[in-house]
Amino acid sequence: ALDDLLIRLAEEAAELAQAANKMARVMRGTNPANIDEREAIKNVIEEYTDVHVVAKDILELQVDGLQADYKIDRWAKRLKEKDSDIRG
């Protein structure tokens, strides 16, 4: 049922968020995790793959290209502003 698939998508997305968070901690060396960077990257890829499979192959969800372009542009602008703030 669709509701079960949406629950699965939410669970996989939460696992991806946890893997990304752990990878950031490993990379920063703060709040140490019990894995190295190679393992952390492997975990992010695995969890991203799970999200992708559920979203695209099972639910047949597609990316909204216009929305993606907008978000990429917005993210790039934020990074430029942050870089400008750091450089003063």
N, C-alpha and C positions, 0 to 999 in steps of 0.2 A: 504494500500500500504506500501511497505517496507520503503519508505522515511518517511511516517507518524509515523511508529513504531520507527524509529531511532530518530526522533524528540522527541517522547515521552520518549525514553530512556535517551536522553540528558537532558530533563527537570527533570526527576526523579533523575538522577545523580547529577544535580545541587542542587536539594532540599536535597539530602543526604549530599552533601558537606556543605551546610548551617547548617544543623542539627548537623553535627560533629563539625563544628566550634563553634557553640553555646554551645555544650556540653563541649568543651575544655575551653571556657571562664567561664562557670559555675564552672567547677572543679578547675580552677585556681583562681577564685574570681576576675579576672581582666575584665575590660570592662563588667560590670555586665549585665546579661540577666534577663528577667522578669520571669524566671521559675526556679524551683529547679532541683537538679541532677536527681531525679526520673523521672520527666517529660522530661528532656533532653535525658535521656537514652531511654525512651519510644519513643520519636520523632526519634532518630537515628534508632531504630529497625523498626519503621514504614516505614521510607524512604528507608532503606536497603531492606525491604521486597518488596517495590514497584519496586526498581531497579531489584531485583532478579526475580520477576514475569515477568517483561517486557523482560529481557534478556534471561531467561531460558525457561519460559513457553510459551511466545508469539513468540520471535525471535528464540527460540531453540538454543541459543548460549551455548557452553560448555566451561568449563575452560580447558586451555592447561596445563596439569599436569606437564610437564617438565618445562614450563615457570614459573608456580607457585612455583615449588621447587627452581628454580634458584632465583626468587625474594625473597622467604623466607630466603634462605641462605644469599643473599646479604644484606637483612634487618638486620639479626642477626649479621653479620659482622660489619655493621655500628653501631649497638647498642653497641657491644663490644668495638669498637674503641672510641665511645663517652664516655663510662664508664671509659675506660683507660685514656682518656684525662682529665676527671673530677677528677680522683683519683691521677693523676700526676705520 
